[in-house]
């Protein structure tokens, strides 16, 4: 009988330890649930779970509408950006052998479709001449100088070049 009572005590202690471990694990989970619930109801204990979830659904729906509006605005801005002169190239050069410093230049200013203009300034000691040529779909109806052709080609390749010097 003594063996039966000591076995019963060991079994009872084992179940007690097991029950204690289960209680601690459940207490940890309940603590997490309480923290999550507090975050959901924003600290207002008078709000029911259903009301808190409904409020969160309203917030999500509102955010979806805002995201949709932002997507529409982004699409409109992308359309406008295509018309901007965003492809730029500059070629600087010495137009005359007696003058240094690469004072002459050709600038290509193009939009995404290759439309825009070429602006060339040829500087000599006593005068400056400036020319402007229209560009449509990457080509000009006027004859281009080698420097203008280089600036146009660089702009069409979507490269921005500044301060590049080329000698005549």
N, C-alpha and C positions, 0 to 999 in steps of 0.2 A: 503494500500500500504506500509506503514511503516513496518508492520509485514512481508510482503513478502520480503522486502529488507533486514531486519535483518535476516530472515531465509536463504536468499541467501548468506549473509555474513557468517553465521555460517557454512553452507554447504561448501562454498568456503574455509574457514579456515580449516575445517575438511579434505577436499580433499588435501589441501596444506600440512597439518601435515602428512597425509597418504603418500603423494608423497615424502615428506622429509624422512620419515622412510624407504621407499622403496629405495630411492637414497643412503642413508647411508648403508643399507644392501648390495646393489649392489656394493658400493665402497669397502666394506670389502671383498666381494668375489673376486672382480677384483684384489685387493691387494694380496690376497692369490694366485690367478692364476699367477700374475706377479712374485711373489717369487718362485713359483713352476717352471715357465718357465725359470727364471734366473738360478735355480739349474739345470734344464735340459740342457740348452745351456752353462752351466759353465761360465756365465758372458759374453760370446761373443755374442753381440747383432746382429752381421752380419750373424749368423747362423739361417737358417730357422727352423721352427718347424719340418718339415719332415726330414731335415738333422740331427737334434738333436735326433729324435726318431730312425733313421737309425743307428746313432752312438751308441746309447744305445743297440740296437739289436745286433750290432757287439760285443759289450762288453759282453753281456749276452752269446752269442754263444761262445766266447773265454773262458769265465768262465766255461761253460758246458764242453768244451774240457779239460780244466785243471782239473775239478772235475773227469772226466772220467779217465784221466791219474793217478790221485791220488788214485782212487779206484783200478786201476790195480796194482799200486805199493803196496797198502795196502794188496791186496790179495796175492801178491808175498811174502811180509814180513810175513804174517800169515803162509804161507806154510813153510818158513824157520824157523819160531819160533817153529813149531811143532818138528823140529829136534834138537832143543837146549835142553840142560840138565837143564830144568827149574823146575823140581820137586826134591827137595833136602830135605834130613832128616839126622840129626846127632844124634847118641846115644852115650853118654860118660858113661864109667863104670870103676869099679875097677876089673881088670881081676884076681888079686891075692889078697888074704886076708891080706898079710903083707905090702901092698902098698896102700896108700890113694891118694886122689886128683883126682880120675877119669881120669887118664892119658891115658887109652885105649879108643878107639872109633871105631865106625862103621858108615860109610857115604854111603848113597844111592844117586846116581846121575842118574836121569831118564829123558827121553824125554816124550812127550805127549802120546806116544804109549806104555810106560812102558819099553822101551829099554834103557840100560845104563850099569852101573857097581856099584858094592859094593866094597868099600875100607875099610879094617879093619886094625887097628894098635893095636897090643897087646904089652904093655910096662911093662917090669919087671925092677928090679933094675939094672941088668947087661946087658940086651939085649932088643932089640925091634924087633918084627916080623911084617911084613906087608903083607897082602893078598889082592888080587884083584879077584873078581868073576864077570863074565859076567851075565847080566840080559837081557832076551828076553821076551817081552810081559808079564812082571811082575813076571817072574819065573827064577830061576837059576838052571842049571844042577848040580851044586855042592851042597852038604849039607850045610845048613846055620845054623849058631849059633843063639841062641835066640836073641842076640843083633842085628845081621844082619837081622833077620826076622822082628824085630821091626822097624828098620830103613827102610827096604823095604816097609813094610805095611804103615808107615807114609808117605813115598814119593808117594806111589800109591794113597793115599788119598789127594794128593796135599797140604800137609801141610809142611811148612818149620819149622824145629825145630832146635834151636841152643842152646848149653850150657846145654842140658838136661842131668842130671846125674842119673845113675841107679847103685845100688850096686849089687855086685855078690853074 
